[in-house]
Amino acid sequence: MVSDKNFKYELYRKLIHLSSLWMPLFIFFVPKVWACLLFATAIVIDLIVEYANYKRYKWARKTFGRLFFRTLRAEETSHQRFLPSGSVYVLTAAFLCPLLFGKEIAALALSVMLISDTCAALVGKKFGKHKIYKQKSLEGTLAFLVSALIINAIFYQLVAFNFISLIACVAATAAELWEDKLKIDDNLSIPLIIGMILTYL
Protein backbone atom coordinates (compact mmCIF):
# COMPACT_ATOMS: atom_id res chain seq x y z
CA MET A 1 0.00 0.00 0.00
CA VAL A 2 1.32 3.45 -0.90
CA SER A 3 2.35 5.69 2.00
CA ASP A 4 0.18 8.66 2.94
CA LYS A 5 3.07 10.97 2.08
CA ASN A 6 3.39 9.59 -1.46
CA PHE A 7 -0.37 9.74 -1.98
CA LYS A 8 -0.55 13.33 -0.74
CA TYR A 9 2.26 14.24 -3.12
CA GLU A 10 0.39 12.68 -6.04
CA LEU A 11 -2.86 14.33 -4.93
CA TYR A 12 -1.14 17.71 -4.88
CA ARG A 13 0.25 17.14 -8.38
CA LYS A 14 -3.12 16.09 -9.76
CA LEU A 15 -4.99 18.99 -8.18
CA ILE A 16 -2.65 21.25 -10.14
CA HIS A 17 -3.50 19.11 -13.18
CA LEU A 18 -7.24 19.51 -12.61
CA SER A 19 -6.86 23.26 -12.25
CA SER A 20 -6.43 23.29 -16.04
CA LEU A 21 -10.07 22.29 -16.57
CA TRP A 22 -10.75 25.91 -17.52
CA MET A 23 -9.00 25.15 -20.80
CA PRO A 24 -11.70 22.93 -22.39
CA LEU A 25 -14.32 25.46 -21.24
CA PHE A 26 -12.34 28.27 -22.81
CA ILE A 27 -11.98 26.33 -26.06
CA PHE A 28 -15.70 25.60 -26.18
CA PHE A 29 -16.93 29.14 -25.57
CA VAL A 30 -14.23 31.30 -27.18
CA PRO A 31 -13.55 31.64 -30.94
CA LYS A 32 -10.82 29.30 -32.19
CA VAL A 33 -8.42 32.08 -33.20
CA TRP A 34 -8.46 33.61 -29.72
CA ALA A 35 -8.05 30.24 -28.01
CA CYS A 36 -5.08 29.31 -30.21
CA LEU A 37 -3.50 32.74 -29.73
CA LEU A 38 -3.83 32.53 -25.95
CA PHE A 39 -2.37 29.03 -25.69
CA ALA A 40 0.46 29.76 -28.14
CA THR A 41 1.42 32.78 -26.03
CA ALA A 42 1.17 30.72 -22.84
CA ILE A 43 3.47 28.05 -24.30
CA VAL A 44 6.16 30.62 -25.08
CA ILE A 45 5.91 32.24 -21.64
CA ASP A 46 5.93 28.86 -19.88
CA LEU A 47 9.04 27.72 -21.76
CA ILE A 48 10.87 30.95 -20.98
CA VAL A 49 10.03 30.75 -17.27
CA GLU A 50 10.86 27.04 -17.01
CA TYR A 51 14.17 27.51 -18.80
CA ALA A 52 14.99 30.43 -16.52
CA ASN A 53 14.16 28.21 -13.54
CA TYR A 54 16.42 25.49 -14.97
CA LYS A 55 19.22 28.06 -15.28
CA ARG A 56 18.49 29.03 -11.67
CA TYR A 57 17.73 32.67 -12.32
CA LYS A 58 16.53 34.14 -9.04
CA TRP A 59 13.30 35.67 -10.39
CA ALA A 60 12.24 32.33 -11.87
CA ARG A 61 13.19 30.34 -8.77
CA LYS A 62 11.10 32.69 -6.64
CA THR A 63 8.03 32.29 -8.86
CA PHE A 64 7.89 29.06 -10.85
CA GLY A 65 10.27 27.22 -8.54
CA ARG A 66 8.37 27.92 -5.34
CA LEU A 67 4.96 27.26 -6.85
CA PHE A 68 5.60 24.15 -8.92
CA PHE A 69 8.89 22.52 -7.86
CA ARG A 70 6.98 19.99 -5.74
CA THR A 71 4.92 18.90 -8.73
CA LEU A 72 7.87 18.13 -11.00
CA ARG A 73 9.17 14.63 -11.67
CA ALA A 74 12.77 13.70 -10.97
CA GLU A 75 13.78 13.94 -14.63
CA GLU A 76 12.24 17.42 -14.82
CA THR A 77 14.26 18.70 -11.84
CA SER A 78 17.53 17.20 -13.02
CA HIS A 79 20.12 19.77 -14.07
CA GLN A 80 21.78 17.41 -16.53
CA ARG A 81 19.62 18.83 -19.34
CA PHE A 82 16.54 20.97 -19.74
CA LEU A 83 13.24 19.09 -19.94
CA PRO A 84 9.93 20.96 -20.13
CA SER A 85 7.36 20.09 -17.48
CA GLY A 86 3.99 18.50 -18.12
CA SER A 87 2.37 21.95 -18.25
CA VAL A 88 4.09 22.69 -21.56
CA TYR A 89 2.52 19.56 -23.06
CA VAL A 90 -0.89 20.42 -21.60
CA LEU A 91 -0.69 23.88 -23.18
CA THR A 92 0.51 22.39 -26.47
CA ALA A 93 -2.48 20.04 -26.47
CA ALA A 94 -4.78 22.98 -25.71
CA PHE A 95 -3.26 24.81 -28.69
CA LEU A 96 -3.39 21.89 -31.16
CA CYS A 97 -6.80 20.42 -30.32
CA PRO A 98 -8.96 23.39 -31.38
CA LEU A 99 -6.65 23.89 -34.35
CA LEU A 100 -7.11 20.31 -35.59
CA PHE A 101 -10.59 19.35 -34.35
CA GLY A 102 -14.01 20.86 -33.80
CA LYS A 103 -14.49 22.68 -30.50
CA GLU A 104 -16.73 19.92 -29.09
CA ILE A 105 -14.19 17.16 -29.73
CA ALA A 106 -11.32 19.40 -28.60
CA ALA A 107 -13.06 20.11 -25.29
CA LEU A 108 -13.90 16.43 -24.79
CA ALA A 109 -10.36 15.26 -25.58
CA LEU A 110 -8.78 17.72 -23.15
CA SER A 111 -11.31 16.84 -20.45
CA VAL A 112 -10.44 13.15 -20.74
CA MET A 113 -6.73 13.90 -20.51
CA LEU A 114 -7.14 16.05 -17.41
CA ILE A 115 -9.73 13.99 -15.52
CA SER A 116 -8.96 10.40 -16.55
CA ASP A 117 -5.21 10.82 -16.07
CA THR A 118 -5.96 12.11 -12.57
CA CYS A 119 -8.27 9.16 -11.84
CA ALA A 120 -5.67 6.69 -13.06
CA ALA A 121 -2.90 8.20 -10.96
CA LEU A 122 -4.88 8.51 -7.72
CA VAL A 123 -6.65 5.15 -7.93
CA GLY A 124 -3.42 3.49 -8.98
CA LYS A 125 -1.48 5.04 -6.09
CA LYS A 126 -4.12 4.27 -3.47
CA PHE A 127 -5.54 0.93 -4.58
CA GLY A 128 -3.19 -0.40 -7.26
CA LYS A 129 -2.19 -3.90 -6.24
CA HIS A 130 -1.96 -5.67 -9.61
CA LYS A 131 0.93 -4.30 -11.66
CA ILE A 132 0.47 -4.82 -15.39
CA TYR A 133 3.26 -2.67 -16.85
CA LYS A 134 6.17 -1.27 -14.87
CA GLN A 135 4.59 0.92 -12.16
CA LYS A 136 1.16 1.02 -13.84
CA SER A 137 -1.59 -1.01 -12.17
CA LEU A 138 -4.72 -2.72 -13.44
CA GLU A 139 -6.81 -0.65 -11.01
CA GLY A 140 -5.41 2.65 -12.26
CA THR A 141 -5.76 1.63 -15.89
CA LEU A 142 -9.40 0.62 -15.39
CA ALA A 143 -10.05 3.93 -13.60
CA PHE A 144 -8.74 5.76 -16.65
CA LEU A 145 -10.89 3.75 -19.07
CA VAL A 146 -14.11 3.96 -17.04
CA SER A 147 -13.75 7.69 -16.36
CA ALA A 148 -12.96 8.34 -20.05
CA LEU A 149 -16.13 6.49 -21.07
CA ILE A 150 -18.18 8.46 -18.52
CA ILE A 151 -16.83 11.76 -19.87
CA ASN A 152 -17.66 10.68 -23.44
CA ALA A 153 -21.16 9.77 -22.29
CA ILE A 154 -21.59 13.19 -20.63
CA PHE A 155 -20.69 14.83 -23.96
CA TYR A 156 -23.19 12.66 -25.89
CA GLN A 157 -25.36 15.63 -26.92
CA LEU A 158 -22.33 17.29 -28.51
CA VAL A 159 -20.30 14.29 -29.70
CA ALA A 160 -21.94 10.98 -30.63
CA PHE A 161 -21.39 8.29 -27.98
CA ASN A 162 -20.96 5.01 -29.88
CA PHE A 163 -18.49 2.26 -30.73
CA ILE A 164 -16.01 4.84 -32.03
CA SER A 165 -16.06 6.45 -28.59
CA LEU A 166 -15.10 3.10 -27.07
CA ILE A 167 -12.21 2.75 -29.53
CA ALA A 168 -11.03 6.28 -28.68
CA CYS A 169 -11.15 5.59 -24.94
CA VAL A 170 -9.31 2.27 -25.27
CA ALA A 171 -6.64 3.89 -27.46
CA ALA A 172 -6.22 6.74 -24.97
CA THR A 173 -5.93 4.23 -22.13
CA ALA A 174 -3.21 2.40 -24.06
CA ALA A 175 -1.38 5.71 -24.64
CA GLU A 176 -1.43 6.38 -20.90
CA LEU A 177 -0.32 2.86 -20.05
CA TRP A 178 2.51 2.68 -22.59
CA GLU A 179 3.58 6.31 -22.51
CA ASP A 180 7.26 5.34 -22.49
CA LYS A 181 6.81 3.23 -25.63
CA LEU A 182 5.24 6.12 -27.53
CA LYS A 183 7.97 8.47 -26.27
CA ILE A 184 5.36 11.25 -26.23
CA ASP A 185 4.15 12.84 -23.02
CA ASP A 186 0.64 11.52 -22.32
CA ASN A 187 -0.60 15.06 -21.67
CA LEU A 188 -0.19 15.51 -25.42
CA SER A 189 -0.73 12.01 -26.83
CA ILE A 190 -4.03 11.31 -25.05
CA PRO A 191 -6.05 14.28 -26.36
CA LEU A 192 -4.55 14.02 -29.85
CA ILE A 193 -5.39 10.30 -30.10
CA ILE A 194 -8.95 10.84 -28.90
CA GLY A 195 -9.44 13.82 -31.21
CA MET A 196 -8.09 12.02 -34.28
CA ILE A 197 -10.20 8.90 -33.71
CA LEU A 198 -13.42 10.82 -33.03
CA THR A 199 -12.79 13.13 -35.99
CA TYR A 200 -11.58 10.77 -38.67
CA LEU A 201 -13.14 7.36 -37.91
N, C-alpha and C positions, 0 to 999 in steps of 0.2 A: 504494500500500500504506500502511496506517495506521502511524503511528509507534509504537514500543514504549511511549513515554510515554502516548499516547492510549489504547492498548490496556490498559495497566496501570491507568489511571484507570477505564476501563469495567469491567475485571475487578473492581476494588475495589468499585465501585458494585453490581455484580451479586452479589458475594459477600454483601453486606449484604442484598440482595434475597432470596437463597436462605436466609439465616438465618431467614426467616419461614416456612420449611417446617414448623415446629412447629404452625402455625395449622391446616392441614388435619387433622393428627393430633389436635389438641385437639378440633376440631369432631367428628371421627369417634368419639372415645372418651368425650367428656364430654356430659352432658345439654344439650339445646339452650338451656334457660333460663340455665344457668351460662356457656355459651359466649357467648351474646348479651350477658349482663351484663358479662363480662370485656372484650369488645371495645368495648362502648359506653363503659365507663369509660376504656379505653385511648385511645379517640378524643378524649374530653374532655381528658385529661391531655396528649396529644400536641399538641392545638391550643393549649392554654395555654402549654406550653413553647416551641412554635414561634413563637407570637406574642410571647412574652417575648424570644426570641432576635431576632426582627425589630425589636423596640423597643430592642434592645441592652442589656437588663438584664444586669448582670454575672453573676448566678448562672446564667442561661440560656446566656450565651456560654461560660461555663466548662464547662458540661455538654453540652448539645445542640450548641452551636457547634463545640467541639473534636472531638466524636465524629463528627458527620455533615456538617460544612460542605463537606468534599471531595466528598461524594456528591450535593450539590444542583446542579441545573441553573442556568444563568445567570438565568433568569426567577424562580427561587425565591430567589436571593440578592440580587435587585434590591431597593433600598429605596424604589422608587417607590410600590409598594403591596404589601400582604401577600398572599402566595400560599402555601397549604399545600403541603408536600412530598408526594412519592409515598407516604410511609408512612401519611399520613392516608387516602388512597384505598385502600391495602392493608387497613388496619384497617376501613374502611367496608365493603369487600367481605367481609371476614371476619365482620362483624356481619350483613350483609344475606343472605348466602348460606344460612346455616343457618336464618334466619328465613323465607326464601322457598322453599327447596328441602329435599329429604330430605338426611340427613347424608352419604350416599354421593355424591350429585351435588354437594353443597356442597364436599366434600373434593376431588373430582376437578376441579371448576372452579377452585378456588384453586391446586391443584397445577399445572394447565396455565398459569395466569397467571404463577406464580412461576418455573417451569422453562422453559417455552417462550419467554417473554419474554427470559429470560437467554440461551437458545440463539440466539435471533434477534439479540440485540445483539452477542454475542461473535463469532458466525460472520460477521455482517455487517461488524463492525469489522475482523476479521482477513482475511477472504477475499472480502468484498463488492466485486466489480468491475463488476457490471451493475446500475446504478441504474434502478429502475423507478418510484419516486415520491419526489421530493425527495431526502433522504439515505438512504432505505430501499433496500436492494439485493435482487435476486432470491435471492441465496444466503442472506441472513438471513431472508427471508420463507419460503423453503423449509425452513429449519432450524426455524422456528416450527411450520409445518404438520406436518412429519414427527415432531417431538418431541411435539406435541399428540396425534397419532394413536397414538404409542407409549404415552403415558400413558393414553389411553382404553383401549387394548388391555390394559394392565396391570390396569386396574380391571374387566375384563370379567366377573369373578365377582360383582361388586357392582352394576355398571351395564352393561346390554346393549351390546355393541360391534357396531354395525350401520350401515346407511346414514345413520341419524339422527346417529350419532357423527361421520361424515364431514362432514355438513352443519354440525354444531356447530363442528368444527375449522376448516372453511373460513371460517365466519362470524367466528370468533375471530381468525383470521389477517387477515381483512379489517379488523377493528376495530383490530388492531395496526398495520396498514399505513396506514390512513387515519384515524389517531387525531385529527389536526387537523380533519378534516371532521366527525367526530362531536362534537367539542368536549367530549369526556368523557375524562378520564384513562384510559389503557388498563388501569391496575391495577384499575379499577372496571368498565369496560365489558367486558373479556374474560371474567371469571368470571360476570358477570350474563348475558351473551349465551349462553355455554355452558349455564349452569343453566336458562335459560328454554327453550332449544331441546330439551335432554334431558328436561325436565320436561313440556313442553306439546305437543311434536310426537309 
